[in-house]
Every structure is written in C-alpha cells, then in structure tokens.
Amino acid sequence: MVNRMGEDALRHVQELADLAVEALKAHGFNLASEGSGGLVVEVDAGDDEAGGVYIKWKSPLSISSKVTELIRSQNLESPFLAQATQYSSGMQKALSNALSLSGFLVELEDDLRPFGIRVVSRG
C-alpha cells in the first residue's frame, strides 16, 4: 500500500495542478464536462514516484463510446479507431506544447496513463 503525501507536499501538487489548468485555459482549452470533451486533471496523492499531477484529453462521449465499442468487438483495424488514436496523440502533443510554452516541465506518459502528461514542475 502506498502512503499519502504529507499536507505540505499535497498542497504544492494541488497548486501545480491549478497553475497548469489556468495555463491551459489561457491557451483556449477547457475542462471536460458531462458528454463533452476537454482536459482532465488527476492529482495522484501517493507518496511515491508516481505521485503528482497528470493531465489528459478526454474525447467527447460520441467518440469515446464508439472507440469502446470497436475495442470490445475486437475491430482493431477500424479506420475510425486509427483516426481516434491519432487524434488523442495530437491532443497530447498540443497540451504538452502549451504547458511547455507556459514554463512547465512535462513528461509524456504512455504506460499507465495512455496519452497522458505528467506535469513535473513550473520553471
């Protein structure tokens, strides 16, 4: 079991998340809402190397539900699935570039958080 961050460390991580969201909003990105696409922010409060701020792009429900349907039916060669993957990758790069331009150090995450971005710090 992973221990949680202390209060000071968690406050620092939450402030980093808030700053990243404000920077992305300034670039024209919006937070995801019910059924709509947008950015999603996760604060991992674990006191380990995986703890920190993660951001990813969430596709609209109309796209994500079709992707789920294609994967469940094992239609992995679908042109739609390939296009959706390319879209998610492009959005990851756009978010990463926007954060980098705003002075953040980021890492692209693809193992546990596909198409996610880890926000390491603000320079």
N, C-alpha and C positions, 0 to 999 in steps of 0.2 A: 504494500500500500504506500502511496506517495503522500508525503506530508504537504500541508498547505504552506504557502508563503506567509511570512510574518506580515503584520499590518502595514509597516512602512514600505516593504517591497511590493505588496499588493497595491498600495496607493500609487506608487511610482508607475507600475504597469498599467493601472487604470488611467492615469494621466497621459501616458504614452498613447494608449488606445484613443482617448478623447482627442488628443492633438492630431493623430493620424486621420481620424474621421473628419475633423474640421478641415484638414488639408485636402482631403479627397472631395469634400463638399465644395471647396473653393475651386476645384478643377471641374465641377459640374456633375460629380457622381452623387447618387442618392442612396440612402439606406433601403434595403429590401423591405417590402411590406407584403401583407397577405395577397398572394397571387401575382404580385409584381416583382420583376427582377430588381436587383440592386446589390449593394455591398453588404456583407455580413461580417460582423466583428465578433471574435471569440477571445475572451481573456482566460487563459489556462492558468489557474492559480496554484498549480503544482510546484512544489519547491524542488524542481529537478531541471535537467537540461531542456525539457520540453515546455517548461512554463514560459508564459509570455503572451504577446499579442499576435493574433492571426487574423488575416483578412482574406476573404474570397468573394468572388462574384457569384451571385445566385441568378440563374436564368429564370425567366417568367414561368409560371406554372404550365402554360400551354406547351412550352418547350421541354421542361424537365419531366413532365408526365409522359410525353411521347418517348423521350430517351429511356425512361424507366421501362416502358412497355417494350421497346426494342431490345433492351438488355434481357429482360425476363423471357422473351420469346427467342432469345439467342440469335437474333437477327443482327449480328455484329458487323456485317458487311454493308449495312444500310448507308446510302449516301447521306441521309439525314443525320445519322449518328456521327459520321465523319465530319460533317459540317458543324454539328453542335460541339464536338471536341475541339475543332479549330477555333470556334467562337470563344469557348471557355479559355483556351490557351491565349488567345488575343486579349481577352479581358484581363487575364492575369498579368500580361505584359503591360497593358495600359495602366492598371492600378500601380504596378511596381514602378513604372516610369514616373507617374505622377508623384508618388511618395518620394522617390529619389530626387526629383527636381525640387521638392519641398524640403530637402535636407534630411531625409530619413535614411538610415541604413536598413536595407531589407534583404531577405533571403527567400528564394523561391522554394516552396515546399511541395513535393510531389509524392511522398511515400504515404504518410498517414493522412495528409490533407491535400487531396488532388486539386491542382490549380490554385492552391493557397499561397499566401505570402506571410512570412514571419517578419514582423516589424521589430528590429533588434534595438534601435536607438534613434535618437534625433541628434544630428550633429550641430 
